């Protein structure tokens, strides 16, 4: 394996694209291309470690912390080439969410303790936010952490925890002041070892039959006081920042680009580009995807400048998830009678799963904060519309 160059931002965009394309074609396992689900850690561990060894594991992290420090334009190129090559999504919350959060809010000691194991694939993270009856209204969470000596003792439950069955660690929101005047002021942000006694993980099977989520139960689980990120009872500020990172990740062009690639293949096999009405709909969706990529690049650039993501990042999440649904629906229409078939379907000798993008697109307008809630945020905090 030839290691890629390290001065990515000095390379021309097209040179970077070709170098990345060649690397992905030569090094990524063929059996993991274009899977209709997220990768389990056991499947992608070697690929993760390979990226780590050559320095390609953290595109958005600063170079001084082991990242690539890519410009927004090159991050978009990386997303496009990953989609083109059918690269599956790994358990990446350490890279995309908790890592940037520790970089921004964590102490130097926490950065030294937690960041290197993420890059090395030693720590795999999941998010402990949503709870039963506490999803969109996250501030109503009831999982508690009570100080006991040098530890906090955690009791409660989290749900819809993505890839918790593979995680070694969790970043978790807990209530540390049950008497706070405002619910948001009694919440803290903590880091938790998933091997701690008292943790039970129960996988949840989704509509496509895959186990990507879990419910996690905490029964007198202890985590040290050094695992508190930021100030006690001030975790809501950190949570909002991390939700910005999450909406940035959810709003990436990756998912809709994946659906568009499949749509193009099915449409060509069925001669649909000879139909003016279909071509018009396809072109509109492709232009919508180009707009999404441009908007995404603006927010990536904002993060790289060290600026805090504002409430307007909700627009990105709304646009990406609803575009993904429109693409998935047109894909089913294009597949016609084959749209009811689960698994790979033969289109002129190429096997394409047309149902999985539809299945995966349905919850997209719910997780990460429902699109209805995101519209309320935009109306209230961006457009400043009256609330009465």
C-alpha positions in Angstrom: 0.0 0.0 0.0 1.4 3.4 -1.0 0.7 6.0 1.6 -1.1 9.1 0.2 0.6 12.5 0.4 0.1 14.6 3.5 -0.1 18.1 1.9 -3.6 17.7 0.7 -4.7 21.4 0.7 -1.8 22.4 -1.5 -2.8 20.0 -4.2 -5.2 21.0 -7.0 -8.7 19.8 -6.4 -8.6 17.4 -9.4 -5.3 16.0 -8.4 -6.7 15.3 -4.9 -9.8 13.7 -6.4 -7.7 11.4 -8.6 -5.4 10.4 -5.8 -8.3 9.7 -3.5 -10.2 7.8 -6.2 -7.1 5.5 -6.9 -6.6 4.9 -3.2 -10.2 3.9 -2.6 -10.3 1.7 -5.7 -7.2 -0.2 -4.6 -7.6 -0.4 -0.9 -11.2 -0.6 0.1 -12.6 -4.2 0.4 -14.9 -5.0 -2.5 -17.3 -7.0 -0.2 -18.0 -3.9 1.8 -19.0 -1.7 -1.2 -22.5 -0.3 -1.6 -24.0 -2.1 1.5 -27.6 -1.2 2.3 -26.8 -0.6 6.0 -24.2 0.9 8.3 -21.1 -1.2 8.9 -20.5 -3.0 12.1 -17.2 -2.5 13.8 -16.0 -6.0 13.2 -16.5 -5.6 9.5 -14.8 -2.2 9.1 -12.1 -2.3 11.8 -9.3 -3.1 9.4 -10.3 -0.4 7.0 -10.5 2.1 9.9 -7.0 1.2 11.0 -5.7 1.4 7.5 -7.1 5.0 7.2 -5.5 5.8 10.6 -2.1 4.5 9.6 -2.0 6.7 6.4 -3.5 9.7 8.1 -6.8 9.8 6.3 -9.1 9.0 9.3 -10.1 12.5 10.4 -10.7 14.9 7.4 -12.1 17.8 9.5 -9.8 17.6 12.5 -6.9 20.1 12.8 -3.6 18.8 11.7 -2.1 19.5 15.1 -4.5 17.0 16.6 -3.9 14.3 14.0 -6.5 15.3 11.4 -6.2 16.1 7.8 -7.2 19.7 8.2 -9.0 19.5 4.8 -10.6 22.6 3.2 -14.4 22.5 2.8 -13.9 22.0 -1.0 -11.8 18.9 -0.5 -14.1 17.5 2.2 -16.9 17.7 -0.4 -14.6 15.9 -2.9 -13.9 13.2 -0.3 -17.6 12.7 0.3 -18.3 12.5 -3.5 -15.5 9.9 -4.0 -16.6 7.8 -1.1 -20.1 7.7 -2.5 -18.7 6.9 -6.0 -16.7 4.0 -4.5 -19.5 2.7 -2.3 -17.7 3.2 0.9 -19.8 2.2 3.9 -20.4 4.4 6.9 -18.3 3.2 9.9 -19.1 3.8 13.6 -17.8 7.3 13.3 -19.3 9.4 16.2 -15.9 9.7 17.8 -14.6 11.3 14.7 -17.6 13.5 13.7 -19.1 14.4 17.1 -17.4 13.8 20.4 -13.9 14.5 19.0 -14.8 18.0 17.8 -16.7 18.6 21.0 -13.7 17.6 23.2 -11.5 19.8 21.0 -13.8 22.8 21.6 -15.0 22.2 25.2 -12.7 19.6 26.8 -9.7 20.2 29.0 -6.2 19.7 27.7 -6.1 16.5 29.8 -9.3 15.2 28.3 -8.0 16.0 24.8 -4.8 14.0 25.6 -6.8 11.1 27.1 -9.6 10.7 24.6 -8.5 12.0 21.2 -5.6 9.7 20.3 -7.6 6.5 21.0 -10.3 7.7 18.6 -7.7 8.1 15.8 -6.2 4.7 16.7 -9.6 2.9 16.6 -9.2 2.0 20.3 -12.3 3.9 21.4 -15.6 3.6 19.5 -18.2 6.1 20.6 -22.0 6.3 20.7 -24.4 9.1 21.8 -26.5 9.0 24.9 -29.0 11.7 24.3 -32.6 10.6 23.5 -34.7 8.8 26.1 -38.1 7.2 26.1 -40.5 10.1 26.1 -37.6 12.6 25.7 -36.6 12.8 22.1 -37.4 16.1 20.4 -37.9 17.7 23.8 -34.4 16.7 24.9 -34.3 19.0 27.9 -36.9 16.8 29.6 -34.4 14.0 30.0 -34.6 12.1 33.3 -31.4 10.0 33.4 -29.6 11.2 36.5 -26.0 11.5 37.7 -25.4 11.9 41.5 -22.0 12.8 43.0 -20.6 10.1 45.2 -17.0 10.7 46.3 -14.8 10.8 43.2 -17.5 9.4 40.9 -20.9 10.3 39.5 -23.5 7.5 39.8 -25.8 7.2 36.7 -29.3 5.7 36.6 -31.8 5.8 33.8 -32.1 4.8 30.1 -31.2 6.0 26.6 -32.9 4.9 23.4 -32.2 5.1 19.6 -28.5 4.9 20.5 -26.8 4.3 17.1 -24.4 1.4 17.1 -24.3 1.2 20.9 -23.7 -2.6 20.6 -20.3 -1.9 19.1 -19.3 1.1 21.2 -16.6 1.1 23.9 -17.6 4.6 25.1 -20.6 6.9 25.3 -20.9 10.7 25.6 -24.0 11.2 27.6 -26.3 14.0 28.8 -27.5 13.5 32.4 -29.5 15.5 34.9 -27.3 16.6 37.8 -29.7 19.1 39.3 -33.3 17.9 39.6 -34.4 21.1 41.3 -33.1 23.5 38.6 -35.6 26.3 37.8 -35.1 25.6 34.1 -34.7 22.1 32.8 -31.7 23.0 30.6 -29.7 24.4 33.5 -29.6 21.1 35.4 -28.0 19.0 32.7 -24.3 18.0 32.4 -22.2 16.4 29.6 -20.2 13.4 30.6 -18.0 10.7 29.1 -18.6 7.1 30.0 -16.8 3.7 29.5 -19.4 1.2 28.2 -17.6 -1.6 30.0 -18.6 -0.1 33.3 -20.7 -2.4 35.5 -24.4 -1.8 35.4 -24.8 -1.1 31.7 -27.2 -3.2 29.6 -27.4 -2.8 25.8 -30.5 -4.1 24.0 -30.3 -3.8 20.1 -33.4 -2.6 18.2 -34.1 -4.0 14.8 -35.2 -1.4 12.2 -37.7 -1.6 9.4 -35.1 -3.0 7.0 -34.2 -5.8 9.5 -30.9 -4.4 10.5 -29.7 -3.7 14.1 -28.4 -0.2 14.0 -30.0 1.2 17.1 -30.2 0.1 20.8 -31.7 1.0 24.1 -29.2 1.3 26.9 -30.0 0.9 30.6 -27.9 2.3 33.4 -28.1 0.8 36.9 -25.8 2.5 39.4 -23.1 3.1 36.7 -20.1 5.0 38.0 -18.0 7.4 36.0 -15.2 9.5 37.5 -15.6 13.2 38.0 -12.8 13.8 35.5 -15.2 12.6 32.8 -17.3 15.7 33.2 -16.8 17.9 30.1 -17.1 21.6 30.9 -18.9 22.9 33.9 -21.4 21.0 36.1 -25.0 21.8 35.1 -23.8 23.6 32.0 -24.0 20.6 29.6 -26.9 22.1 27.6 -24.5 24.6 26.0 -22.2 21.8 25.0 -25.1 19.7 23.8 -26.3 22.5 21.5 -22.8 22.7 20.1 -22.7 19.0 19.5 -26.1 19.0 17.9 -24.7 21.5 15.5 -22.0 19.0 14.6 -24.6 16.3 14.4 -26.8 18.3 12.0 -23.8 19.1 10.0 -23.1 15.4 9.7 -26.7 14.5 9.0 -26.9 17.3 6.5 -23.9 16.1 4.4 -24.6 15.2 0.7 -23.5 11.6 1.4 -26.9 10.0 1.8 -28.8 11.7 -1.1 -25.7 11.3 -3.3 -25.9 7.5 -2.6 -29.6 7.5 -3.6 -28.9 9.6 -6.7 -26.2 7.2 -7.9 -28.6 4.3 -7.7 -31.3 6.3 -9.4 -29.1 7.0 -12.3 -28.2 3.4 -12.8 -31.8 2.2 -12.6 -32.9 5.0 -15.0 -30.3 4.2 -17.6 -31.2 0.5 -17.5 -34.8 1.3 -18.1 -34.3 4.0 -20.7 -36.0 6.6 -18.5 -33.7 9.4 -19.6 -35.6 9.3 -22.9 -38.7 10.4 -21.0 -38.8 14.2 -20.7 -41.0 14.2 -17.6 -38.6 11.9 -15.8 -35.6 13.8 -16.9 -37.1 17.0 -15.6 -37.7 15.5 -12.2 -34.2 14.0 -12.1 -32.6 17.3 -13.1 -34.4 19.2 -10.4 -33.3 16.7 -7.7 -29.7 16.8 -9.0 -29.7 20.6 -8.8 -31.1 20.4 -5.3 -28.2 18.1 -4.4 -25.7 20.6 -5.9 -27.3 23.3 -3.7 -27.0 21.0 -0.7 -23.3 20.5 -1.4 -22.8 24.2 -1.6 -24.6 24.9 1.6 -22.8 22.0 3.4 -19.5 23.5 2.3 -20.3 26.8 3.8 -21.0 25.2 7.2 -17.8 23.1 7.0 -15.9 26.2 6.3 -17.5 27.9 9.3 -16.4 25.0 11.6 -12.9 25.1 10.2 -12.6 28.8 11.0 -13.5 27.9 14.6 -16.9 29.6 14.5 -19.9 28.2 16.4 -22.7 26.8 14.3 -25.8 28.8 14.8 -29.5 27.8 14.7 -29.5 28.2 10.9 -27.7 24.9 10.6 -31.2 23.4 11.0 -31.9 24.4 7.4 -29.1 22.0 6.3 -30.7 19.0 8.2 -34.2 19.8 6.8 -33.0 20.1 3.2 -30.8 17.0 3.3 -33.3 14.7 4.8 -36.2 15.8 2.7 -34.1 15.6 -0.5 -33.1 12.1 0.5 -36.7 11.1 0.8 -37.6 12.6 -2.6 -34.7 10.8 -4.3 -35.6 7.5 -2.6 -39.2 7.8 -3.7 -38.3 8.5 -7.3 -35.9 5.5 -7.2 -38.9 3.3 -6.4 -40.9 4.8 -9.2 -38.0 4.2 -11.6 -37.7 0.6 -10.5 -41.4 0.1 -11.3 -42.5 -3.5 -10.6 -39.1 -4.3 -9.0 -39.7 -1.7 -6.3 -41.4 -4.3 -4.1 -38.4 -6.7 -4.1 -36.1 -6.7 -1.1 -32.4 -7.1 -1.6 -30.4 -6.9 -4.8 -32.3 -6.7 -8.1 -30.8 -7.2 -11.5 -30.9 -4.2 -13.8 -29.1 -5.0 -17.0 -26.5 -7.2 -15.2 -25.9 -4.8 -12.3 -27.3 -5.7 -8.9 -29.0 -2.8 -7.2 -30.9 -2.6 -3.9 -33.7 -0.1 -4.5 -35.6 -0.6 -1.3 -32.9 0.2 1.3 -32.5 3.9 0.4 -36.3 4.2 0.9 -36.2 2.4 4.3 -33.2 4.4 5.5 -34.7 7.7 4.4 -37.9 7.4 6.3 -36.6 8.1 9.9 -34.2 10.8 8.6 -36.8 13.5 9.2 -37.2 12.3 12.8 -33.7 11.6 14.2 -31.3 14.4 15.1 -34.3 16.5 16.0 -37.5 16.1 13.9 -37.9 18.4 10.9 -40.9 19.9 12.5 -38.8 21.0 15.5 -36.1 22.2 13.1 -38.6 24.4 11.3 -39.7 25.8 14.6 -36.0 26.6 15.4 -35.6 28.4 12.1 -38.9 30.3 12.5 -38.1 31.4 16.0 -34.3 31.9 16.1 -33.4 32.7 12.4 -36.4 34.3 10.9 -37.5 35.9 14.2 -41.2 35.2 13.4 -43.8 36.0 16.1 -44.7 33.0 18.3 -48.3 34.0 18.9 
